[in-house]
């Protein structure tokens, strides 16, 4: 489907301005990792012409190999630092920054840098960790520091066993808990910044970005709609903040949302 069709299906009452009928849509996937997300993006959107970047050459090599295996011709890979992208001379219709900004020392600086590459009327998909939803993970990080566990595979296994004997065994709800690389990212990442909806709202307003909606399951959206019947488009961030306060696990994965440059 086109990007416009996707947004209409996801956010039927959202006031986004369509990209319009065009043969190609230039898209940037920032922090593509080993390629699952860039490949999915290239396949999902009609006319997608994707530049996927990451700092890790080993991840990029794996992504490139998988892309070739699938015979995809519309993805270009490059090693790049988000904060140095201003010199690239490239601009994009759509930028996907899902799961990368919150690993920067200054996430807002990285977000502003990406906005400089976004064309007028361009769309951005953003994923950020929630302060409320990750409270148990923060507690687990404290436990790890106190016990002196390292990010080595053996220590990760020992750490998991130790956590199972504490109230933090609830972390087993996360699928990443059960594999070494996933658990390393979940609990041992060297840098993680967490956001609140209030912080997101402040940034969107300062940058004159239009909030288009959260990507959430149908059940959660139905519950929100029943609680905040006056917000039919589901775009009131203050109401969403209140909803999350009552249900802290709402954004257990991430805040995943779309916004548009005015």
Secondary structure, DSSP 8 states (H G I E B T S, - for coil): --HHHHHHHH-TT-------S-S-EEEEEES-TTSHHHHHHHHHSTTEEEEEEES-HHHHHHHHHHHHHTT--SEEEEE--GGGGGGG---EEEEEEESSGGGSTTHHHHHHHHHTTEEEEEEEEEEE-BTTTTHHHHHHHHHHHHHT--SSHHHHHHHHHHHTTSGGGGGGGSGGGGSHHHHHHHH--S----B-HHHHHHHHHHTTEEEEEE---HHHHHHHHHH-TT-TT---HHHHHHHHHH-TTTTSS-EEEEEEE-
